[in-house]
Amino acid sequence: MSAQDLTGVEPHTPAAGAPPPGGPADPGGPGEPAEPGAARLDLVEATTARHPDVAEVAAVLLDGAVTAALVPIDFASAPAIRDHLWAVLGDDAPATVALLAALPRDAAGEVDRAELRRVLAEDDPPRSTFVPPRSGRETQIAEVLQDVLDLPRVGLDDDFLELGGDSLRAIELVNQLDQRLGVQISLEDVFDAATVRKLAGGA
């Protein structure tokens, strides 16, 4: 099933040199913070709500970037949902996806967005924020992970297991790292150092 089938939105490929997805929009004027508008938050909510692993969602602005706070139906991978949204929405995708047991609501039953921002800022629920690779070696390892996991991108701190990695893919990762980069690691290394940052540090 394609991303368009799940969302009804044609997948978007960001232009070269575009700012990181989920980051601030252009400032409205001198001295004004760059803040995404309500239409963008609505788009993020509508697209995220169509994902099969999502029961409900609310998008809010936190520290100048969009965060999609969602309640999963059962098990959900925050990095996988985050990258699915990036593949569909491109620059309009949220920078961060956070998992909650429930969305805070007011007396009228509406999502209490002020309380939601407080929960995200203070309670530190499970979340995934895309951090791009920095060095050439990190970029190379991330590209191998992308190919093995069939993902559009893999961030510096994205966990192999949370992205859908399993024993068979771990074996493929070990082989691909050796063949393409000359990096020799064991299966135990893959599960112990399951992020690009850690794999690059031991390479």
C-alpha positions in Angstrom: 0.0 0.0 0.0 1.5 3.4 -1.0 1.7 6.5 1.1 -0.9 8.1 -1.2 -3.3 5.2 -0.5 -3.0 5.7 3.3 -3.4 9.5 3.2 -5.1 10.6 0.0 -2.2 13.0 -0.4 0.3 12.7 -3.3 3.9 12.1 -1.9 6.0 15.2 -2.0 9.7 15.4 -2.7 11.4 18.3 -1.0 13.4 20.6 -3.3 17.1 20.6 -3.1 18.3 23.0 -0.4 14.9 23.1 1.3 14.9 23.7 5.1 14.5 20.7 7.4 10.9 19.4 7.5 8.8 20.5 10.4 11.0 23.5 11.0 9.9 27.1 11.1 8.2 28.8 8.2 9.4 32.2 6.8 9.2 35.0 9.4 6.2 37.3 9.1 8.4 40.4 9.6 11.4 41.8 11.4 11.7 40.4 14.9 8.7 38.0 14.5 9.2 34.3 15.3 8.8 32.0 12.3 5.7 30.0 13.1 3.7 27.5 10.9 0.1 28.5 10.4 -3.1 26.8 11.4 -3.6 25.4 7.9 -0.3 23.5 8.2 -1.2 22.1 11.6 -4.6 21.0 10.2 -2.8 19.3 7.3 -0.5 17.4 9.6 -3.4 16.3 11.8 -5.5 15.1 8.8 -2.6 13.2 7.3 -1.4 11.6 10.5 -5.0 10.6 11.5 -5.2 8.5 8.3 -2.2 6.4 9.3 -3.4 2.8 10.3 -1.5 2.9 13.6 -3.0 6.1 14.8 -6.1 6.4 16.9 -6.1 10.2 17.4 -3.7 13.1 16.9 -3.2 16.7 17.7 -0.5 18.9 16.1 0.9 21.8 18.1 3.8 24.3 17.8 6.6 23.6 20.3 9.8 25.6 20.3 9.0 27.0 16.9 8.5 23.6 15.2 5.5 21.3 14.6 5.1 18.3 16.9 2.4 15.7 16.1 1.2 14.2 19.4 -0.6 10.9 18.7 -2.3 8.1 20.5 -1.5 4.8 18.9 -4.1 2.1 18.3 -1.8 -0.6 19.7 1.9 -0.6 19.0 3.4 2.2 16.9 6.9 3.3 15.9 7.3 7.0 16.3 10.3 7.1 13.9 8.4 5.1 11.3 5.4 7.3 11.4 7.6 10.4 11.4 9.3 9.3 8.2 6.1 8.2 6.6 4.8 11.8 7.1 8.0 13.2 5.7 7.6 11.0 2.6 4.0 12.3 2.1 4.2 15.9 3.2 7.8 16.9 2.6 8.5 20.3 4.1 5.1 20.4 5.8 5.8 17.2 7.9 6.2 17.6 11.6 9.8 17.7 13.0 8.8 15.5 15.9 6.3 12.7 16.5 5.4 12.0 20.2 3.4 9.0 21.6 0.8 9.6 24.3 -1.6 7.3 26.2 -4.3 9.9 25.7 -4.7 13.5 24.6 -5.5 16.0 27.3 -9.0 17.5 27.0 -10.9 20.4 28.5 -14.3 20.3 30.1 -16.0 20.6 26.7 -14.1 17.5 25.5 -11.9 19.4 23.1 -8.2 18.8 23.0 -6.5 21.1 25.5 -3.6 22.4 23.4 -2.1 24.5 26.2 -2.0 21.4 28.5 -0.7 19.3 25.6 2.2 21.7 25.1 3.0 21.5 28.8 2.9 17.6 28.7 5.2 17.6 25.7 7.6 20.1 27.3 7.7 18.7 30.9 6.6 15.1 30.9 9.0 13.9 28.2 6.8 11.3 26.5 8.4 8.9 23.9 9.1 10.8 20.8 11.2 10.9 17.7 12.9 13.9 16.2 14.8 13.7 12.9 18.5 14.6 13.3 20.4 14.5 10.0 23.7 12.7 9.8 26.6 15.1 10.1 29.8 13.5 8.8 30.5 11.6 5.6 30.8 8.3 7.5 27.4 8.9 9.3 25.8 9.7 5.9 27.2 6.5 4.3 25.9 4.3 7.2 22.5 6.1 7.1 22.3 5.3 3.4 23.0 1.6 4.0 20.3 1.5 6.7 17.8 3.2 4.4 18.4 0.6 1.7 18.2 -2.3 4.2 15.0 -1.0 5.8 13.5 0.4 2.6 13.0 3.8 4.1 13.3 7.3 2.6 15.7 8.5 5.2 17.3 7.5 8.5 18.3 10.0 11.2 21.4 10.0 13.4 19.6 8.7 16.5 16.9 6.5 14.8 16.9 3.1 16.4 17.3 0.1 14.0 14.7 -2.0 15.9 12.2 0.9 16.2 12.4 1.4 12.4 11.4 -2.2 11.8 14.7 -4.0 11.9 14.7 -7.7 12.7 17.3 -10.6 12.7 17.1 -11.1 8.9 17.6 -7.4 8.2 20.4 -7.3 10.8 22.2 -10.0 8.9 21.7 -8.0 5.7 23.0 -4.8 7.4 26.1 -6.5 8.6 26.8 -7.8 5.1 26.1 -4.5 3.4 28.2 -2.5 5.8 31.1 -4.8 5.1 30.7 -4.9 1.3 30.0 -1.3 0.7 32.0 0.5 3.4 34.4 -2.1 4.7 32.9 -1.8 8.2 33.0 -5.1 10.0 30.6 -5.5 12.9 28.8 -8.4 14.5 25.0 -9.1 14.9 25.5 -8.3 18.6 26.9 -4.9 17.6 23.8 -4.1 15.5 21.5 -4.7 18.4 23.8 -3.0 21.0 24.6 0.0 18.8 21.4 0.3 16.9 21.7 3.9 15.7 23.8 5.6 13.0 25.6 7.7 15.7 26.7 4.6 17.6 27.5 2.5 14.5 29.6 5.3 13.2 31.4 5.7 16.5 32.4 2.1 16.4 33.3 2.0 12.7 
